[in-house]
Amino acid sequence: MSATGIELRHQREIEHFNKVYREESLSDPLVLSRADEQRYAQPPRSTIFSKEYCYYLAGDLHGKRVLEIACGNGTDTSLLALRGAHVCAYDISPEAVALTKKRAEANGLGDRVEVQTCGDLNEAFPGQTFDIIIGFAALHHLPLEGLGEQLAQRLNPGGVAVFQEPVVNSQWLDRLRRLIPYRVVEITEDEEPLNDVAIAELAKPFASIERREFECISRIYPMIPFRWGRRLLFRLDRILMTVPLLRRFASVVCFGLRKA
């Protein structure tokens, strides 16, 4: 993509997410719930939920320096800091960055959180390296060419880059899902889900990758009114995703890239 194309893409993303987080800030309670604090403290490897698995991959955060890509509303920024990390968080949206800082201060974590408004990994906290880089639904908004090398350069030796991303490895299933009259999140015009080829390219500069697929049939969980019914869907997916041939039908993938 040309420099002009990237700049136009950034402007569209800024306008969209400024609106999203400006509206969210009007009703957001800011303070983390006790349930979330406990849920992401030490999730097991066998968890049925993708975000919990990302926190498992991140490991012990005490004393670690963490770079968060596309911090959004800052919930994960505060959760990471609550687990003992010093978090440098950035986002292309000034409204998102302001909300992230506000949330950290509301939870007494302001001294563990630094924020920056930018849309380029190379511009974020220049000259600094990190023990962990993390992003939740972040990479599919970014140009992927050369991104693996950039991530590796920003990590300390032995560091890990952890991501939760939408994934499409079955085009016909993706077309079928688009017919379902709901969206888990609003989709912007520039984002493009990852696939196995893109993930393999990202992993090339790293010593190892650990990954798991999530959300095949459980993708319809917002349509299920009962909590037990939703959990049943995720448990069924946990079983289905143990079958290699079925993993290509997942809609979310979590992976950790380990630097030598």
N, C-alpha and C positions, 0 to 999 in steps of 0.2 A: 504494500500500500504506500502511496506517495505521502510526502510530508503534509501536503494540502489535504489529502483524504483523511489522514490521521487527525489533523486539526479540526476538520469539520465533524468527524466522529466524536471527538472530545466535546465539542460545543453541544452537540445533541445530547450526549450523556449528562453533561453538566445541567442543562435545562431540565431534563427529565428528572434526575435525582434531586436537584434542588427543590423541585415541586413536591416530590415524594416525602423528603425529610422535613421540609418546612411544615407540611400538614401533619406529619407524625409528631413533631415536637410540641404541637398544641395540646395533645392529649396523653403524651407519654409520661408514665409515672416515674421513670428514670431509675428508681431504686430496684436492684436485683431482688428477685424473690428467693426465699430460703430454699425452695424446691430446685431452682436452677443452680444455686450454689452447690447443693448436694449432688445434683445430677451429673455435673461436669467435673466434679472433684477428682474422682478416680474411676471412670467408666471401664468396664471389662472389655477385653478383646472380642468377646462373643456378643457384644451388644447388638440389638436388632435395629438401632437407629444410627444413621450416617453421621450426624454431627457428634454424637458421643464417640464414635469410632475415631473421628479426627482428633478429639481430645486424648484418646488412648494413644494414637500415633505420636502426638506431641510429647507425651511422657511427663516426667517431673519438670516443672517449670520454675522451681525455686532458684532464684539468682540468675535465671537465664535472660538473655536479651532477645526479644521477639520483635520481628517486623510483621505487621499485619497489612496486607494489601487490600484496598477497598473496604475500609472499616465500616461503612454504612452507618447504621444507627448507634454503633459503639457498644452494643451488648456484649459481643465477644471480646472486645478490647478490655472491658471491665472484668469479664470472667477470667481472662488470661492474667490480668494484673492481680486479681483476687487469689489466684493460685501461686502467686509469688514472683511473677515475671515483671521485668521492666519492658513496657510495650511502646514501640514506636509505630504509630498507626497513621496511615494516610488514605486519602480519598480524593477523587476528582471534584467532588461536590463540596463547596464551602459550607452548605447547610448540614451535610453529614458530619463534617469535621467539627463544627460547632456543637452538634448534638452529642458526638462522641466525648468531647471534652467536658461538656455539661454533665453527662452521665457519670464519668469517672469522678468528678468532684462531688456529685450527689452521693456516691458510694464510698467516699473517703479515700479514693485511690488516685487523686490528682497528682501526687508525687511520683507515681509509678507509670504515668502515661504522658507521652509526648505525641503531638499531632502535627500534621502538615497537610496543606492542600496542594495536591499535584496529581497528575495522571500517568506519570512515567516512573517505572521502577528505578531507572538510573538517576532520576532527580530526587528521589525520596531519601532524606537523611544522608546526604552525600558524604562519602568518606568513611561511613560506618559499616561494620559487618555484624552479623547476628548468629546466635546459636540456633534459632528457629525462624523460619519464614512461614506464614500461615495465611490462608485466604479461604473464605466461604463464598462460593458462587462468584468468584472474582476473575479467574483466568479467561473465561469465555467472553469477557468484555474487552480483552486485550489482543493486540497483534501477537501471534505466537512465534513468529520467525525470530530465532535467536534468543527466545525467552529462557530456555533451559540454561544456556551459558550465563545469562545475566543473573539468574537465581543462584547458580553455583558460585559465582564471583562474590555475591553478597553474604554467603554463608561462611562461618568459621569451619575449620577442619572437624569432621565428625558431625556437623550440623545437619538438620533435616528440614525439608520444605514440605508442608502438609496442606493438602487442598481437598475441598469438597466441591464437586463440579457436576453440572448437568452433562449427560453423555447420551449420544445417539449412535448406535452401531447397527440399527435396523431401520432402514428408511421407511419400509411399509408400516412398521409399528409406530414410528413417529408421525406419519400421516394420519393413522388411526387415532392416536392420542389427541391430535389437533382438532378432531371432530367432537371431542368431549367438551360440553359447554361450561367449562370452568378453567381457571388457571391457578396453580398453587401460588405463583408470583406473576406480576405483570412482565411481559416480555418486551424488550426494546428492539428497535429495528436493526441495530448493529450487532447484537450479541449472536454468537454461534456456538452451540454446544460442542464439547470435545468428542473425540472418538478414540479408539484404540491406537490408531496411527499417530494422532497428535500427542497422545500421552507417551507413546514409545519415543517420539522425537524429543519431548521434554526431558525424558529420563536419560538420554544418551550421555550427558556430562556427569552423571552420578554413578556411585558405586553400586547402589541397589535400590530397588523399589518394592514397597509393600502396599498392596491395594485390596479393596473389596468393593463389590457392586451392591447396590441397594435399589429399592423402590421399582419393582416391576408392577405387580398387581396392587401393591400398597399405595401407588401413586393416586388412587382415587379416594384416599382416606378422608379428605374434606367432605365427601358426600355421605360418609357414615356417621350417623348421629350419636352412636354409643362408643364410649371410650374403650370398652372391652372388645368391640368389633374392630376398632382401628388397630389395637394391639395384635389381634388375631391376624389381620392382614400383614402386618410387619413380620410376625413370626412365620407365616407361610412363606413370605419372601425370603426369609433367612434360610429356609429349607431349599427353596427353588434355586437360590444363588450358589448353593454348594454343587450344583450340576454344571460342569463347564460349558456345555452346549447352550444353556439357558442364560448365561451371564450377559450375552450380547443384547438381551431384552431389558436390561436394567435402564433406568432413567437417571440414576445418580451414581457416581463413582467417587470413592475417597482413596487417596494415595499419599504415601510418604516417600520422598526422594532423599536418600541418605548420601551425603558427601563423604568421600574417603578421608 
